[in-house]
Amino acid sequence: MQQVVDEMESHARSLPVAVSGIKALILDDSVFDRRRIRRLSHDTRLGIIMDEIASLDSLESMLDQDRFDIILIDYNLPGGDGIEALMRIRRHGVNGNCPAIMVTGDDKSEVAVKALKMGCCDYIAKDQLTAERLRRSIVGAIERLTSGPVSSVDIEEVTGSIMARYTNTLQPKLARVIRDMRTLRRSASGQGGGVSVELERIERQCIQIWATLLDPKAVGETGEPRH
């Protein structure tokens, strides 16, 4: 399998036509997005044979019909979400170890982190989806399957890169909010303790968010810094 993956990676750009070999499944309720992903998968030149379903209700019956090499999951689904779909896949007797890629229109860091920690091989925002990005993700997922389970170190590295991306964007905004909270708190100091206390609470929450962005491990599940 590793040799097959290496050959796909090195020759993907030069293949005149697609060669069959990768069995894929799309779970997405949008007809437009399914067609787009199908078109992009053809452009990867990986010879992907693709099935598609539109809802969680159809997932288990489809998983019973075939063994898949890769599953692409939309996060926003009617009657559930991509995380629930991933849990159903992991419980399946035949396709329980199939690599999965979360594809979503919501580019949210918390969704990406949760998907990766639940066992997704990759996370792609739909506005960043190209044939090249899809090809890299699929090849990487298959390589990871052949090399064994994903280690916690690998997950932490990917999670850290996602968090760093959003930290750079959010830090200046949080700093501004904290400064504004302190200014308002000083202004409200003579108007009764209740307002000042509430502003202090909001300021403290902003600082906790900042701390989480800088070091997710330093903050517990309750949001309070670990000592």
N, C-alpha and C positions, 0 to 999 in steps of 0.2 A: 504493500500500500504506500509506503514512504517513497518508493521509486516512482510510482504512478504520480504522486503529488508533485515530486520534483520535476518530472517531465512536463506536467501541466503548467507549472510555474514558469519554466524556462522557455516553453514553446507557445504559450498562450497568445502572444502578440502576433506570431508568424503563421499560425494555422490558417489555411485558406478557407476551410469550412470547419464547423463544429464536429467533434467526435464524441460519441455517446459514452457515458460512464458515470455521471453523478445524478443520483435520484434525489430530487428536492421537493419540498412541500411548502407552499405559501399559505399562511393563515391571516387573512385580511378581509374585512367586510367591505372595502372599497373596490369596486370593479376597476375604476381608473388606476388605482395603485397596483392592483394585481397585474393588470396589463403592462404597466410601466416596468414593474419588476421582472416580468417575463421577458420583455424586450431587452432590458439591460442584461439579464442573465444570458441571453443569446449573444449579446455583444462581448461578453467575457471570454468567449471562445473556449469555454470549459466543457462544452457538450452536455449541458444540463438538461435533464428530462424533468419537467416540472408538473406537479399536480397542484391544485389549489382548492381551498375551502374558504367559506365566508364567515363561519361562526364556530364558537366553542362546542356547540351541540353536534357538529359534524366531525369534530377532531378525533374522538376515540374510534369511531367506525373507520375513518380513513387510516389511522395508525394500524388497525387490524388487517388492512388489505395489503400492505406492502412494508418493506423495510427501507427506510430513508437514510440517505447520507448526510443531509442537511435540512433543517427546518427554519424557515423565516417567519417570525411571529410579529404581527402588529401589536402594539401595546394597547391601543384603544379599541376594544371589541364590544359588541352588544352582549349584554348579560355577563360581563366580566372584563378581565384585562389580560395582558400578555403574561403577567406573573402567574395567574391561575392556569393559563394554557401551559406554561412551562412546568408547573407542578404536575399537571395531568400527564404530560409527556414523560416526566421522570418516573412516574408510577407504572408506565406501560411495560408489559413484559417483553416485547420485541424491540421497540424503539426507545426504551428508557435511557439509553446512553447516547442517543443521536445528538450531534452538535446542534445547537440552536443559536440563532442570531436575532436579537430584538431590533425591529425596525419601527420607528415611530415618528409621528409629526410633532410630538412634544419634546423639544430638546431640553429636558430637565435633568439636572445632575443627580437628583435623588432617585429617579427612575433608572438611570444608567447604572448607578452604584448597586441598587437592589437587584437589577437584572444580572449583573456580573456575579454578585455574591450568591445568587440562586442557581448559578451554573451556566448562564449564557456565555458563549465564547466571545461575543462581540455585541456592540450596540451602535446602530447607525441612525442618525436623524434623517428623515426623508428628504429634507432640503439639501443634504450633503451626499445623497445617494447618486453615484455614477457607476458605470460599468467597471471602471478600474477599482473603485472603492469596494464594490461588491465582490469582485474577483479576489482581491486581497483578503477580504474577510472570510470568504468560503475556503480558499486554499489554507489560510491560517487555522481555521476551525478543523479541517481534516488533518492537517499536520499535528495539531494538538491532540486529536483523538489517537493517532498512531503512536504518539510519544508518551501516552499515559495521561492520568488525570491532572487537571490544572492544580498547581500548588497554591497554597495561601499566599505565598510570596508573589506569584504572578498576578493574582487577583488584587493584592494591595498595590502593586505597581501600576496596574491599569486604573484602579480606583483613584490612586493619588494623582495621576495625570489628568483625570476628569475634574477632580476637585481643584487642582491648580488652575485649570482653565477658568473656572467660575470664580475662584478667589481673586484673580487679577481684575475681574470685572466688578465684583461686589465690594471689595475692600474700600475703594474711594467713596462709594455710596453709603456704606455703613459708617465710615468716618464722619461724613457730613451729617448723617442722622444723629450720631452720638453728640456731635458739637451742638446741633440744634436742640437736642433734649436738654443739654446742660444749660444752654442759654435760657430756654423756657423755664427750667427748674429754678434758676436764679430769679427770673422775673416773677415766678409764682410763689416765691418763698414767703411773701407777706400776705398771700391770699388764702391762707389756710393750709394745714398740713396734708390734707387728702390729695390735692392736686400734685403737690411736690413729691409725695410718696409714689403716686402712680407714674409720674414721669421718671422717677428714679428706677422703678421696676422695668419700664420699657427700655431705658438706657442699659440696664443690666442684661436684659435679653439680647439686645444688639451686640453687646460685648461677648456674650456666650456664643452667638452665631459666628462672630469673627473668630473666636477661639476654635470653634469646630472646623471652620474653613482652613485654619492654619494647621491644625492637628486633630483629625477626627477621633483618634485614639484617646485624646486627652479629655474627652467629654463623654460622660456616661449616657445611657439610654434615656434618662430623665432630663437630659440637657444640662445637668449640673457638672461643673469641672470635677474630674477625678483627683483625689489627693493621694 
